[in-house]
Amino acid sequence: MTQRLTFPADEAALDSILSWTRERILSGPDPRNGAQSQAVLEAALGNAITPDGIEATRAFALFTDSIIPSIRPFNHPTSLAFVAAAPTPASLAFDAALGAAEIFAGNWDGGSGAIHAENQALSWLASLAGWPSSAGGAFVSGGTLGNLSALHAARAAWTKERPDRWRILCSSEAHSSIAAVARVMDAELVMVDADACGSMSGAAARAAMTSGVFAIVGNAGATNCGAIDDLEGLANLAAEHDIWLHVDGAYGLAALGDPETRKAFNGIERADSFIVDPHKWLFAPYDSCALVYRDPIKGAQAHGQQGAYLDTLDHTAWNPSDYALQLTRRARGLPLWFSLVTYGTQAYAQAIAKTVQIARDLACEIDATPNLELLLGPQLTVVLFKATNLKGPELAEWCEVQRRSGALLCLPTKWRGEEVLRLCIVNPETDTNHVMNVLRTLT
Ligand SMILES: Cc1ncc(COP(=O)(O)O)c(C=O)c1O
């Protein structure tokens, strides 16, 4: 063991950190935890950073006693707002080891084995999409950066005369990150009205097509309603105009892993790039987004960094920094790889199918409950509904009471201008009976 003189290791503290980590993985978070005010945190943490330090045991106590209670427990099975998380025990345990291994996975030279393993996970995803084995890409921190990297590659691949205005065509249900990306790229969004279920048809996209569109973004699981766009129709349109089709499947494309649900994504075989976040519905921890290009050379032509200090690197090797807007990176795709290797793809298929079934059961039960009105879904695992006799501040209060007690995290959203409730299930341990018992208190 190397003796560290400058920053000595505290073995007792290390043991207690590891034992807390073990317990946390086995027991999961406390569902009653949630955001605290700046004032409460100020009082709890005090002036934690001092010239002399307070040693690891006390520093760690600040984390367990003051920081953890303020953290929303997204990976609890009762957490059904936003798109939550449900990392497997193996992926969480491995992630702790991954941190300790301190792998520089920006380029092959720093992290070859880790990158090779990450690429196995990307290849698995590409094969589920029906893409050739030459497809590839990189893991980035999240869907927002994945969408930006893909759309930058899409514009770089443009070979026609430069238009007056760069444009991205997407659905009115596209995730907010697409608008953010357009702003960063100084591109205009051509927003196509989605249909009653939140899906963009090929025909609607065609009618909105205009000059300067360098990419079509298809939804494969819209965040608000779970809708999947007409990927086949969008692929036809992209081919006719010789432009890029990017599929945003940050949430939904996890369901490629379930052969039954896979059919809903027909057309994805013809896209140029897609993203899917393992930290959403692929049972891996924060933070990772798989960005896959059908033709990775197009990704590499758009990305990558040059500098005298990088000249010694082997640019013929697979460097993840060549495929996205990133240089230094942790091997954030490895926890997914480890989880897949541990449990097998069959277990993944079953877990995804189980969540789909939970969403169906919940939709059925909601539909059958007086004073609850099922509005849409399930689409993938999103269900939209309303409580006919509760709205506005009263509904917000009900949501807050359920959150605070740890019973359920269910928050309102807007659907067609109306305030509604939304459930999104990504956790195979979510218990339908429990959720329904809570929802019945709405009536
Ligand atoms: C469809 C979709 N795209 C993109 C994103 C952005 O992903 P991230 O939050 O990982 O940046 C999300 C996040 O919920 C999403 O649901």
The ligand as an ORCA input file, in Angstrom:
! r2SCAN-3c Opt
* xyz 0 1
  C     -36.767     12.791    -23.978
  C     -35.674     13.467    -23.200
  N     -34.644     14.028    -23.873
  C     -33.641     14.643    -23.238
  C     -33.625     14.726    -21.868
  C     -32.496     15.429    -21.203
  O     -31.719     14.476    -20.542
  P     -30.751     14.874    -19.336
  O     -31.641     15.319    -18.223
  O     -30.030     13.593    -19.051
  O     -29.852     15.963    -19.832
  C     -34.680     14.171    -21.122
  C     -34.710     14.277    -19.646
  O     -35.697     13.970    -18.996
  C     -35.723     13.506    -21.798
  O     -36.749     12.941    -21.150
*
